[in-house]
Amino acid sequence: MERTTCCVVGGGPAGMFLGLLLARAGVAVTVLEKHADFLRDFRGDTVHPSTLALLDDLGLAERFARLPQRRVTEVQLPIGADGSLITVSDIGALPAPYNYVAMVPQWDLLGLLADEAGKEPSFAVRMSTEATSFLVERGRVTGVRYRTANGRDGELRATLTVACDGRGSLARSLPELGLRRFACPMDAWWFRLPRRPDDPHGLVGGAGDRFLTAMIDRGDYWQCAALIPKGTDAERRAAGLERFRAEFSAAVPWLGPRAHALRSWDEVKTLDVRLDRLRRWHRPGLLCIGDAAHAMSPVFGIGVNLAVEDAVAAARHLVGPLRAGTVGLRDVRGVQRRRWPTTALTQALQRAAHARVIAPVLAGGPAFGHTGRAERVSELLATAPWLKRVPAYFIGYGALRERPPAESVR
């Protein structure tokens, strides 16, 4: 019989950080990752100041700094009177040294975490191993059944199972956890366009005919996201790639001509945007964190940041009970109580952005429902530049900072 103390389902940022934190504290932990590697494009590649500070606490700042990365210190939107770019969030004004968002391929970050966790004798990661169902005894989750890439089935029993397997989580099929969905007005297209040295830098936005776009500076290319009305992917693709190129060029004139670098719809990936959360993140023997507990909108780009903070809070709450073998419902309930306010607040702000900014533009109207309001925001930021620090802090650290357990710090 295979057994571990903590079974982590999913090797994304939440799962790998949780595995590392627990293993360093002496907890036996096994991470199950269904893919053979971490190489998947168009994932959340943002590493925020709170995560940079966490890496420093773990003694990994120097290793992380050697990874190829691009630093984003500003968020710019075309809200000037003439459509000019205005800085609405100045991350560079936050206290040093972590006053930027690092754009790092997520597979590099996950590889670093897996390598560091692998130095701990109590840690194991199993790639190409997919959890297929939960083991349940007398109402308590006692582990998972799994299947490997070669078709071998097995069972892994655990004192605690933590679902970190995203919005398609196995745990979301449990009716007692109560999934609550919120309406989303958009889906997202992800694609890349070439970048030139004299282009703007940071994160830059634009608006077109029934779509919004955000471009992330990745050095030699722009990682672009175009928000389109919900459910219109097939319709807009049928209108032709040339039409999209023309619409994009009108929305972002300085970058638009390079849209011809898109030669096929195959280069444009669709993300079905969801915004939801479980009413309960736990049941005896099971805890959900990250996107498994709450799928976030791409608004503010902080989904990965929230997932990592969930993992840090979970580790701090659970290290003691896991080491003592006494983890119970009160312990996993405490993680949700800690993280619930931050999650609910963030999703409320995202829903407000959906209703006040995104939905009006995608319906063909102006942001905020009025043509002059964006200009007034621009004027306010010009007269009170300190206001740019408010969204910067929220993007960088979220509504609540989490500290790792002392046993995990190096």
Residue pairs with C-beta under 8 A, 6 or more apart in sequence:
1 155
1 157
2 154
2 155
2 156
2 157
3 143
3 156
3 157
3 158
4 28
4 29
4 30
4 124
4 156
4 157
4 158
5 27
5 28
5 29
5 158
5 159
5 160
5 322
5 325
6 22
6 27
6 28
6 29
6 30
6 158
6 159
6 160
6 161
6 162
6 318
6 322
7 29
7 30
7 32
7 143
7 144
7 156
7 158
7 160
7 161
7 162
8 15
8 18
8 19
8 29
8 30
8 31
8 32
8 162
8 164
9 15
9 32
9 131
9 144
9 161
9 162
9 163
9 164
9 165
9 169
9 170
10 31
10 32
10 33
10 163
10 164
10 165
10 166
10 169
10 290
10 292
11 31
11 32
11 33
11 35
11 38
11 110
11 114
11 125
11 127
11 164
12 106
12 110
12 164
12 165
12 166
12 290
12 291
12 307
13 44
13 106
13 109
13 110
13 290
13 304
13 307
13 308
13 311
14 164
14 289
14 290
14 291
14 292
14 307
14 308
14 310
14 311
15 31
15 33
15 162
15 164
15 165
15 290
15 311
16 31
16 110
16 113
16 114
16 117
16 125
17 54
17 113
17 308
17 311
17 312
17 315
18 29
18 162
18 164
18 289
18 311
18 314
18 315
19 29
19 31
19 113
19 117
19 123
19 125
20 58
20 113
20 116
20 117
20 120
20 123
20 408
21 58
21 311
21 312
21 315
21 319
21 404
21 405
21 408
22 29
22 122
22 315
22 318
22 319
22 322
22 408
23 29
23 117
23 120
23 122
23 123
24 58
24 117
24 120
24 407
24 408
24 410
25 315
25 319
25 323
25 405
25 407
25 408
26 122
26 323
26 407
27 122
27 319
27 322
27 323
28 122
29 122
29 123
29 124
30 123
30 124
30 125
30 126
30 156
30 158
31 123
31 124
31 125
31 126
32 126
32 129
32 130
32 131
32 144
32 146
32 156
33 125
33 126
33 127
33 128
33 129
34 128
34 129
34 130
34 131
34 165
35 127
35 128
36 127
36 128
36 149
37 107
37 127
38 106
38 107
38 110
38 111
38 114
39 107
40 106
40 107
41 269
42 190
42 223
42 269
42 271
43 106
44 106
44 301
44 303
44 304
45 103
45 104
45 105
45 106
45 216
45 223
46 72
46 101
46 102
46 103
46 301
46 302
46 304
46 305
47 55
47 64
47 69
47 101
47 102
47 103
47 104
47 109
47 304
48 101
48 302
48 304
48 305
48 395
48 396
48 397
48 398
49 91
49 94
49 98
49 99
49 100
49 101
49 396
49 397
50 305
50 308
50 309
50 396
50 397
50 398
50 401
50 402
51 304
51 305
51 308
52 61
52 64
52 98
52 102
53 98
54 308
54 312
54 404
55 61
55 64
56 98
57 403
57 404
57 409
57 410
58 116
58 404
58 408
58 409
58 410
59 409
59 410
60 112
60 116
63 112
63 116
64 102
64 104
64 109
64 112
67 104
67 108
67 109
67 112
68 104
68 105
68 108
69 102
69 103
69 104
70 102
70 103
70 217
70 218
70 219
71 100
71 101
71 102
71 103
72 91
72 100
72 101
72 102
72 103
72 201
72 202
72 203
72 216
72 217
73 90
73 91
73 92
73 99
73 100
73 101
73 202
74 87
74 89
74 90
74 91
74 92
74 201
74 202
74 203
75 87
75 88
75 89
75 91
75 202
75 203
75 205
75 391
75 392
75 395
76 85
76 86
76 87
76 88
76 200
76 202
76 203
76 204
76 205
77 85
77 86
77 88
77 204
77 205
78 84
78 85
78 86
78 205
78 206
78 207
79 86
79 88
79 367
79 374
79 375
79 377
79 378
80 86
80 375
80 378
81 375
81 378
85 200
85 204
86 378
86 381
87 381
87 388
88 377
88 381
88 388
88 391
89 388
89 391
89 392
89 395
90 385
90 388
90 389
90 392
91 99
91 100
91 101
91 392
91 395
91 396
92 99
92 100
93 99
93 388
93 389
93 392
94 389
94 392
94 393
94 396
98 396
99 396
101 395
101 396
103 216
103 217
103 218
103 223
106 304
114 125
117 123
117 125
118 125
126 146
126 148
128 148
128 149
129 146
129 147
129 148
129 149
130 146
130 147
130 148
131 144
131 145
131 146
131 165
131 170
132 144
132 145
132 146
132 147
132 153
132 170
133 144
133 145
133 170
134 141
134 143
134 144
134 145
134 161
134 170
134 171
134 174
134 286
135 141
135 142
135 143
135 144
135 145
135 155
135 157
136 142
139 284
140 283
140 284
140 285
141 161
141 283
141 284
141 285
141 286
142 157
142 158
142 285
143 155
143 156
143 157
143 158
143 161
144 155
144 156
144 158
144 161
144 170
145 153
145 154
145 155
146 153
146 154
146 155
146 156
147 153
147 154
148 154
158 285
159 285
159 322
159 325
159 327
160 285
160 286
160 287
160 318
160 322
160 327
160 332
161 285
161 286
161 287
162 286
162 287
162 288
162 289
162 314
163 169
163 170
163 171
163 286
163 287
163 288
163 289
163 292
163 293
164 289
164 290
164 292
164 307
164 311
165 171
165 292
166 290
166 291
166 292
166 295
167 274
167 276
167 291
167 292
167 295
169 288
169 291
169 292
171 177
171 278
171 286
171 288
171 292
172 179
172 278
172 292
174 283
176 280
176 283
177 278
177 279
177 280
177 281
177 283
177 288
178 278
178 279
178 280
179 276
179 277
179 278
179 279
180 276
180 277
180 278
180 279
181 274
181 275
181 276
182 275
182 276
182 347
182 351
183 275
183 354
184 230
184 273
184 274
184 275
184 297
184 354
185 229
185 230
185 354
185 358
185 359
185 362
186 212
186 227
186 228
186 229
186 230
186 273
186 354
186 358
186 362
187 227
187 228
187 229
187 230
187 231
187 232
187 233
187 270
187 271
187 272
187 273
188 225
188 226
188 227
188 228
188 270
188 271
188 273
188 298
189 224
189 225
189 226
189 228
189 233
189 268
189 269
189 270
189 271
190 223
190 224
190 225
190 268
190 269
190 270
190 271
191 224
191 226
191 262
191 267
191 268
191 269
192 221
192 222
192 223
192 224
192 261
192 267
193 215
193 221
193 222
193 224
193 255
193 258
193 259
193 261
193 262
194 220
194 221
194 222
194 258
194 261
195 217
195 218
195 219
195 220
195 221
195 222
199 217
199 222
199 254
199 255
200 217
200 254
201 217
202 217
203 214
203 215
203 216
203 217
203 301
204 214
204 215
204 217
205 212
205 213
205 214
205 215
206 212
206 213
206 214
206 215
206 251
206 252
206 255
207 213
207 251
207 361
207 367
208 226
208 247
208 248
208 250
208 251
208 252
209 247
209 250
209 251
209 364
210 228
210 229
210 361
210 362
210 363
210 364
211 226
211 227
211 228
211 229
211 247
211 251
211 361
211 362
212 226
212 227
212 358
212 361
212 362
213 224
213 225
213 226
213 227
213 248
213 251
213 252
214 224
214 225
214 227
215 222
215 223
215 224
215 225
215 252
215 255
216 222
216 223
216 224
216 225
222 255
225 298
226 248
227 273
227 298
227 358
227 362
228 236
228 362
229 362
229 363
230 273
233 270
236 244
237 265
241 262
241 264
241 265
244 259
244 262
245 256
245 259
245 260
245 262
248 255
248 256
248 259
249 256
249 257
249 259
250 256
262 268
271 298
273 297
273 298
274 295
274 297
275 295
275 296
275 297
275 347
275 350
275 351
275 354
276 294
276 295
277 293
277 294
277 295
277 343
277 344
277 347
278 288
278 292
278 293
278 294
280 336
281 287
281 288
281 289
281 293
281 332
281 335
281 336
281 339
282 288
282 329
282 332
282 333
282 335
282 336
283 329
284 328
284 329
286 332
287 314
287 318
287 332
287 335
289 307
289 310
289 311
289 314
289 335
289 339
290 306
290 307
290 310
290 311
291 303
291 307
293 310
293 336
293 339
293 343
294 306
294 343
294 347
296 302
296 303
296 306
296 346
296 347
296 350
297 347
297 350
297 353
297 354
299 349
299 350
299 353
299 354
299 358
300 346
300 349
300 350
300 353
300 391
300 394
300 395
301 395
302 346
302 394
302 395
302 398
305 398
306 342
306 343
306 346
306 398
309 339
309 342
309 398
309 400
309 401
309 402
310 335
310 339
312 402
312 403
312 404
313 335
313 338
313 339
313 402
314 335
315 404
315 405
315 408
316 402
316 403
316 404
316 405
317 331
317 334
317 335
317 338
318 327
318 331
318 332
318 335
319 405
319 407
319 408
321 327
321 328
321 331
341 399
341 400
342 398
342 399
342 400
345 399
346 398
346 399
356 367
356 368
356 369
357 367
357 368
360 366
360 367
360 368
360 369
361 367
366 373
366 374
367 373
367 374
368 374
380 387
381 387
381 388
